Amino acid sequence: MTYKSRLKTDPFLVAFILIAAGASFWHYKGDKAQAPIPPTPPVQQAQGHIVFEHSFFDFGTVVEGDIVKHTFKFKNDGAGKVKIVKTETSCGCTTATGALREYAPGESGEMEVVVDTKGKKGIIVKTVTLTLENNEAATVDLSLTMKLEPPPHPKIEKMRNINADAACKSCHLESGVGQSGVFLYHRVCAQCHGKKGVGGFARALNDAKWHVSDAYIRKMIHAGLPEKGMPSFVDGVTPPLSDEQVGSLIAYIRGLVPR
């Protein structure tokens, strides 16, 4: 009997074939339904781009104790919004205000930075770091620099005890701790004798006609010259200059006179 004739006469074989075919169909359909669907890629948000007109500013020469300000201007040149969320400064004497908000594309803004120079010496550099959201760069750094010069010494009507007067002690004694030579001179002497000994409230030290010995200069530094308003820097004061510091001052003063 052929296979085709058997299909016509054997109902059990026909039923078996139909059941097997149905099972295969439902198994295939189930596998197709369980196939993973690839995730939809997230839509990329347009980023902003904060651009400052300049990120560095030089105040030039500033008198110690002054409070100086500078305004940094910027613009969002990107296609998305940018938010300035935080500012951090390099020390407590520097503050940055006025810009902590969101900026739309094309919007401009300003940030004022204030530096209090009280107690600062020489050349200083201060920094401000901005933290931003949705910006091409997560942070932006701003820098400011200046050269500080001692304030002119006020006219003294009578001799003061620099060990007891807080302002005098801070300026003439405490600021010289650990210094020597030119650095020590500019801490404790320049307020009266001027930069490079050109003179001021006190006599000029770069005068070639000023003929005195090293021993005389040492004595003046140790004991002062009360009748001229010059205080002591060693005898009876705290902290006193050391012998090494006094020697370095004498060497610097001698170098001020043209040879």
C-alpha angles and dihedrals in degrees: 000000000000124000092248094050090048090055089056095050104031111070092178092061091049091051092049092052092049093049092049092049092049093050091051091050095051092045090053092047091050092050090049092051092051095052110121118253113227112244120253110249112246118254109253113234114227112250128224127227120213111205122187122209085228133350097201130059131182116204091192115211116359129182110244111255096032121124110227130191137197131181119218113204123206144169136207102238094172132098095244138055121273128202124201101213104171145009126203124191129203093241144359093263090069125069132181121197145161106050110075101122144079123291123203122218109288094015120133131211145175136226121198117209119197124195124192107205097191110136094007123127138198123343114352134183123202126190137201121198119201121203113208138190122221093003125134087242119040093215138026125199126212123191135198129186138183142167113236123212125192115262117252110270114252117242111268115218094185138009115281130204101240090193091061102033106083095207093049093044094051093048102038105028116018095044090060097058110126094003130117142177117358092357092054091045092055091048100050110010111033094073089070106019096040133233112318089000097290091143134246128163086356130042124288114264096196092066110124089207091061098099110184133138128247088247090058093051090047091051092050092050092048101044105014126219106265096184089059095042095252113140128213118263097189115019114075097350134110122248095021123198113258124237089255091053092048090050091051091052092051091050091050093047091050089053091057093069114084112244 
